Amino acid sequence: MPVTRSGVALLGLLAASPAFAGPADPWAVDVEASRLTFETKQMGVPVKGRFGKFSGSIVLDPSNLASARIDITVAVPSGATGTKDIDEAMLGEDLLAARTFPAARFVADKVISEGEGKYRADGKLTIRDLSKDLALPFTLAIADDPAKPGQLRATARGRVDIRRLDYGVGQRDWKATDAVPNEVAVVLEIIATRAK
């Protein structure tokens, strides 16, 4: 099962060590609270899964977007749907090829405001060593962390579609889109904290 164009981008944005209050102050991502999921279909049946491991760094200050930098890496072998046969096919050589290409990466150095609380990160998404431009839309809310006095809590959410065939995710019989569609949705919810 592939990942989607706007999606992995979002991933990148939301999943690593971000920064918003100071131009170079990184955020610490709460991996346990954050989620990176995907949605597709197989033979017309909805399939949902998640990537359990991702890391990276994010520097993002809404008052100084010129300094923004996002660099997120997703551990491809951590992808799972909970169904053995689907997982084996998804991580196999004809789709994500997790052993040969164990990491997917999103790097962006341009973030644009698209209205209050709404942003877009422009960068490159790399899957199976193929890199393509990716625009990642996301919402961002920052507030005091009620559980940690003196800390800020950021919540970033987004959903994007990636065309799997653009990244070679679909070799041999899997190039056909009748069993698995070309577009895969990636849904992100990233929680991160940092000192005020």
C-alpha positions in Angstrom: 0.0 0.0 0.0 1.4 3.3 -1.1 1.7 6.6 0.5 0.2 9.9 -0.9 1.8 12.9 -2.4 0.6 15.6 -0.1 0.6 13.1 2.7 4.1 12.3 3.2 4.8 15.9 3.1 2.5 16.5 5.9 4.3 13.8 7.6 7.4 15.6 7.3 5.9 18.7 8.6 4.3 17.3 11.5 6.4 14.4 12.6 9.8 15.4 13.8 11.2 18.0 16.2 9.4 21.2 15.2 9.9 24.7 16.2 7.4 27.6 16.2 8.1 30.2 18.9 11.7 31.0 18.0 13.1 30.9 14.5 15.6 28.2 15.4 13.9 26.6 18.4 12.9 23.0 17.7 9.8 21.3 19.0 9.9 17.9 20.7 7.5 15.5 19.0 5.4 13.3 21.2 5.6 10.2 19.1 3.2 8.3 21.4 0.5 10.9 21.0 1.1 11.5 17.3 -0.3 9.5 14.4 0.7 8.9 10.8 -1.8 6.8 9.0 -2.8 6.0 5.5 -6.0 5.0 3.7 -6.4 3.1 0.4 -8.4 0.2 -1.0 -7.6 -3.3 -2.2 -10.1 -4.9 -4.6 -12.6 -2.2 -3.6 -12.3 -2.9 0.1 -11.1 0.0 2.3 -7.7 -0.6 3.9 -6.3 1.5 6.7 -2.9 1.4 8.4 -0.2 3.4 10.0 3.5 4.0 10.2 4.6 3.6 13.8 8.1 5.1 13.5 9.2 8.5 12.2 11.7 11.1 13.2 13.4 14.3 12.1 13.5 18.0 12.8 11.2 20.9 12.3 12.0 24.6 12.7 8.8 26.6 12.2 7.9 29.9 13.7 4.6 31.3 12.5 5.9 34.9 13.0 9.1 34.1 10.9 8.2 31.6 8.2 11.3 32.5 6.2 13.4 30.5 8.7 11.2 27.4 8.4 12.9 24.1 7.7 11.3 20.6 7.8 13.2 17.3 7.5 11.3 14.2 8.3 12.2 10.5 7.9 9.6 7.7 8.1 10.7 4.2 8.8 9.0 2.3 5.9 9.2 -1.1 7.6 7.0 0.2 10.5 4.0 0.4 8.1 1.3 -2.0 9.1 -2.4 -2.6 8.5 -2.9 -5.4 11.0 -3.5 -8.0 8.2 -0.5 -10.2 7.5 -1.1 -10.8 3.8 -1.7 -7.1 3.0 1.4 -6.1 5.1 3.7 -8.5 3.3 2.6 -7.3 -0.1 2.7 -3.6 0.9 6.3 -3.9 2.3 7.4 -6.3 -0.5 9.7 -5.5 -3.4 6.9 -4.7 -5.8 5.4 -2.0 -3.6 7.2 -0.1 -0.9 10.3 -2.4 -1.0 10.9 -1.8 2.7 14.1 -3.8 2.9 15.7 -2.1 -0.1 14.4 1.4 0.6 13.8 1.4 4.4 13.3 5.2 4.7 10.9 7.7 3.1 11.9 11.4 3.6 10.2 14.8 3.3 12.3 17.9 3.2 10.9 21.4 2.9 12.4 24.8 3.4 9.4 26.9 2.4 6.2 27.3 4.5 3.4 29.6 3.4 0.6 30.9 5.5 -2.8 30.3 3.9 -5.0 31.9 6.5 -5.4 31.8 10.2 -4.1 28.5 11.5 -3.6 27.2 8.0 -0.2 26.5 6.2 1.4 24.8 3.3 4.9 23.3 3.2 6.6 23.1 -0.2 9.3 20.5 -0.5 10.5 17.2 -1.8 9.1 13.8 -0.9 11.4 10.8 -1.5 10.1 7.2 -1.7 12.1 4.3 -3.2 14.9 6.8 -3.9 12.5 8.8 -6.2 12.0 12.4 -5.3 9.0 14.5 -6.4 7.8 18.0 -5.5 5.2 17.9 -2.7 2.9 20.6 -1.3 1.7 19.7 2.1 -1.3 21.5 3.6 -1.8 21.5 7.3 -3.5 23.2 10.2 -1.6 24.3 13.3 -2.8 25.2 16.8 -0.4 26.3 19.6 -1.4 26.7 23.2 -0.1 26.4 26.7 0.4 22.8 27.7 -2.0 22.2 30.6 0.1 19.2 31.7 3.4 21.0 31.7 3.6 24.6 33.0 6.0 26.8 31.1 5.6 24.6 27.9 3.7 25.1 24.7 1.8 22.4 22.9 1.4 22.3 19.1 -1.1 20.2 17.3 -0.7 19.9 13.5 -3.2 18.0 11.4 -3.3 17.3 7.7 -4.5 15.0 4.9 -2.8 14.6 1.5 -2.9 12.3 -1.4 0.1 10.7 -3.0 0.2 9.0 -6.4 2.1 5.8 -5.6 3.2 5.1 -9.2 5.1 8.5 -9.3 7.4 6.9 -6.7 7.6 3.4 -8.3 5.3 1.9 -5.7 3.8 -0.6 -8.0 6.0 -2.9 -10.0 5.0 -5.8 -12.3 1.3 -6.7 -11.6 1.0 -3.9 -9.0 1.3 -1.3 -11.8 -2.3 -1.8 -12.5 -4.7 0.4 -10.5 -7.7 -2.0 -10.6 -6.7 -3.8 -7.4 -5.0 -0.9 -5.6 -5.8 2.7 -6.7 -2.9 5.0 -7.7 -3.8 7.6 -5.0 -3.3 6.8 -1.4 -4.4 9.2 1.4 -2.0 10.1 4.2 -3.5 11.5 7.4 -1.4 13.1 10.1 -1.9 14.3 13.6 1.4 15.5 15.2 1.7 16.6 18.8 4.8 18.5 19.8 6.0 20.6 22.8 8.6 23.1 23.6 9.5 25.6 26.3 7.9 29.1 26.0 
